[in-house]
Amino acid sequence: MKSTAIAGSNIAFTKYWGRKDEKLRLPSNGSISMTLDNLLTTTTVEFSDKYDSDDIIIDGQKIDKEAKRVSKHLDRIRKRARIKLFAKVVSENNFPTSTGLSSSASGFAALTKAATAASNLNIENKELTILSRQGSGSSSRSILGGFCEWVDGDTSESSYVKQLFPKNHWELIDIIAVVSKDKKLVPTSIGHTYAQTSPFFETRLKYMKQKNQLCKKIIKEKNFQKLGEFIELEAMELHCIMLSSTPQLIYWTPESLKIMKLIKQWRKQENIKAYFTVNTGQDVHILCEPDTVQKINNKLESVPEVKDIRINRPGNGAYLTDNHLF
């Protein structure tokens, strides 16, 4: 009973922040995202009676806190599959973990896909997104490829992800300027619990359905300038909620701010059509179209604060592979 899955991270154009239900990880609002093809997690899961406890290795390390979260998710799958076997889990990321690049999204999507296959559970994609969401909210978006919507629901069954458009709908490019590989001090899962303390949180929620509708329209029409302007404002709004919460959350670093300012400068002074968005971390996502990639890449290479550059296109959903990690 061994299976291996690969899943890509995703970048949210409209951000989910805060939860209606902590246990079920129901988001306070729906969100729109694009699955990425070059930020990948590979996970192998084996259920066997030769294990007397779950053995969980992530990027070559055994971390108790993460292991407990993985085991809890495996319990959901064991209960569903009606098995009591322990599992060995080996997971590897090809990008920095816990820096705001949504490693939990790709991680739990790959875990869910591999573990359900290893336990012989045959689950359709909609149900798979619901199951994955309970391990990590944003992982539900990484179950599917291309451009996706995480539907805002008040129950577990109504909070799921659906694909809006396949990956070949629009060749958007997401260039990530990695400014630090240090792990953030406050995990995203904890940050969500602060959201409702912001005096601006309820105001944001009033407009999220309208914003999601607009975002879907922009993607359908493939209007790059409108999407770029939209995602920059949305990222600023998200971080305003964080900055005004109690306790305050400051995920940006001086290097993050420098990249954001440079993008605006390049766009205004050199007509380089690129826009930024930032998740819950310090690294900056830069959205552009194919004819601008090389120009932006060359620019970033000359910025000393940029430690690494990762180029992504719209990617596949989580899928199985025969290339096991053990």
N, C-alpha and C positions, 0 to 999 in steps of 0.2 A: 504493500500500500504506500507507494512512493510517487510523488508528482512534483514537477517543477514549473513555476510560472514566472513570466516577465511582465512587469507593468511600468508604465511611464508616469512621471510626475505630471502635474498640470498647473497652468497659470490661470488664475481667476480674473476675468475682466470686471465682473461685479463681485465684490467680496462678501463672504459670510463671516459675520463676527457676532459672537454671543449665541447662547443656546436657550431654547424653550424648555428643553428637558435634558438634563445632564446625563442621566442613565442611558437614554436612547440616542443621545447626541442629535436631537432635532434642532436644526438651525433656526435662529431668530428670523432669518430671511432666506429666500432662494438665491441662487447665484448662477452665473454663466461662465464657462471655462473652455480652455483649449488644452487637450492632452498633448504632452510633449514627447518627441521621439528620441531625445538624447540625454535625458535624465532618467536612468533606468534602475529598477531594483529587480534582482533575480533571487527567487526564494525556492528552496527545496524542502518539502515536508514529507516525513515518513512516519506513519502510525504503525507501531509494532509491539508485540508482547515482550520483546527483548529489552524495552525501556521501562524502568521503574519510576521515572519522573520525566517531565518535559525537559529536553536538553535544547537550549536556544542560544545560537551564536549569531551575532549581528556584526558584520564587518570584522570578523575574527575575534570578537570580544564577547564575553558573557557579562551582561549588565543587568543586575537584579531588577531594577525598576522597569526596564523595557521588557525583560523576560516575563514579569508578572502580567504586564498588559497583553503580551502575546498569548500567554497561557489562558488568560481570561477569554480571549477571542477564540482560541482553540476549544475551550469549554462550550461555547455557543455552537460550534460546528459539531463537536462530539455529541452534544445533546440532540441536535437535529438528525445526525446520522445514526443515533442510538448505538454508539460504540463507547467503550471505556478505556481504550488504548491510549497510552502516552505517546508523545511524538518527539522526533528530533527535527529541529528546524535550523537550517543554515541560510542566511540571507546576506546578500552583498549589494551595495550601492556603487554606482560608477560616478558618484558625485558626493560632495560634502554633506554630512548628516547633521540635522538640527541647526542649520544656519538660516532657515527661512526659505529653503528651496523645495519645501513640501515633501521631504523624505518619508514622512508618515503616510502621505497619500499613496505614493507608489509602493511603499512597504506593506501597508495593510491590504492594498488591492492585490498585490502579488501573493501575500499570505492567504487571503480569502480564496483566490482562484486555485492555488496549489492545494490548500487543505481540503476544500470541498471535493476536488478531483481525487485526492488521496484517500478520502473517506467514502468514495463512490456515491457522492451526492450529485444528482443531476438537477441543477438549478438554472432557470432561465435568467437572462441578464438583469431584468428589472428586480427580481428577488435577490440576485447577487449584489446589486448596488445597495439594497436595504440592509443586507447582512454585513457588508463591508463597512457601511456607515457607522454601525455600532462599535466597530473597533477604532475607526478614525473617520470623522465626518467627511473630510475632503477626499478620502480614499474612494468614496462612492463615485466621484467624478472620474477617477482613473480606471474604473472598470471598463468604461467605454472609450472609444477613440474619437478623434475629430473634435467637433464643437458640441458642447453638452450643456444641458440645463439641469441643475439640482432643484427639483420642484419643492416649493414651500408647502409643507404639510403639518398638520397638528397631531397626526398619529404616525406610528412606525410604518404602516402600510402605505400612507400617502406621501411620505418623504422619500423619494427615490430619484434616480437620475435617468434622463432620456437623451438620446443623441438628437441634436438639432440638424447637424449637417455632417457628412463624412469628411475625412481628413483632406480629400482632394477638392473640397468645395472652394477653398481659398488658400493660396500658398503664402500664408503669413510666416514671418520669421521672428523668432524670439531669441535675441542675443542676451545672454546673462553676463553681466560684469561682476565677477566674484571679487569682492574687496577684502574678505576675510574668511578663513575656514574655521574660525573659533565658534564653538557652540554658544548659542544665545543663553542668557542667564535665566530667562523666564520662558518655559515651554509654551507653545501655542495653546495646548490644552488647558493650561492654567490661565493664560491671558483671557481666554473666552469668558471665564467666570467673573472678570472685572468689568466686562463691557457695559452692563446695565447701570454701573455707577456713574457713567458719563452723563452730564446734564443734556448732552446733545443726542443721546442714543435713541430716544423715542422719536425725535424729529427725523432722524435718518430712516427709521423703519417705515415712516409714513410714505416715503418716496421710493422704497426699494422695488415694489411691484412695477411701478411706472418706469423705473430705470432699467429693470430687466427686460421689459417690453421694448424699450428703445434700443437696448443693446442687441437684442435678437434681430430687430429690423435692420440695424447697421450691418450686422454680419451677413444677413441675407442679401443685402444690396452691395456688399463688399466695398463699402465706402471707407477707405483707409484713414483719411484725415479726420472724419467724424469719430471713428473708433479710437484713434490716437488721442484726440482731445478728451473723449469720454473717459478713457482708462486713467489718464493723468489726474483728472478731477476726482475720480472714484478712489484712487490710491490716497490722495491727500485727505479726502473725507474719512477714510478708514483710519488713518493715522491720527487725525484730529480726535476721534473717539478714544483711541489709545492714550494720547497725550493728556486727555481731560478725565481719564478714569481714576479711580482710587483703589490701589496705588497706581501711579502713572506708569505707562509703558513707553519706553523709548528704544525702539529696535534699530533705528538708524544710527550710523556712525558718521563722523566727519567725512569719511571717504564716500559713504552713500550719498550724502548731500552734494559732494563735489561732482559725482557722476550725473545726478539729476540736473544740476545747474549747467553742466557741460552740454547735455542733450538739448536743453532749451537754447543755449548759446549757439550750438552748431545749426540748429534748425532756423534760428533767426538770422544769423550772420552768413551762413554758408548754404542755406536752403537744403540741408540734409534732412530728409523726411523721416524722422524717427521720434518715437514717444516712449515714455517710461511708465512702468508700474512697479510697485514694491509690495511684497507680501509681508509676513510677520518675521522679518529678519533684516539683515544689512545689505544683502546682495540685490542688485538692481536689474530688472528685466527691461530690455529695450526692444520695442516692437518696430519692425520695419518690413519692407517688401524686398523681394529677391535682388533687385537691381541696386539696392543700397547697402547690402550686407558687407561687401568688401571695404567700402569706404568707412563704415562704422568700425569694422574690425581693425582697420589700420589706425584709426583715431584712438581706439581703446588701447592698442598696443603701445602707444606713446604716453599713456597715463601711468605714472609709477605706482599709483594706489591700486591698480587692477592686477590681481594675482593670477587670475585665470579668466578665460573667455569660453563660454559654452554656447554653441549655435544649435537651435532647435527649430524644427518644423512641426506641423500638426502630426500627431502620432497615432499608433494603434491603441486599442483597448488592451486590457490584460489578456495574455494568451499562454497556452501551455507549450512546453518544449521538452525534448528528450535529453537535453544536456544538463544532467543533474550535477549539483555541487558536491555530492558525496555518494 
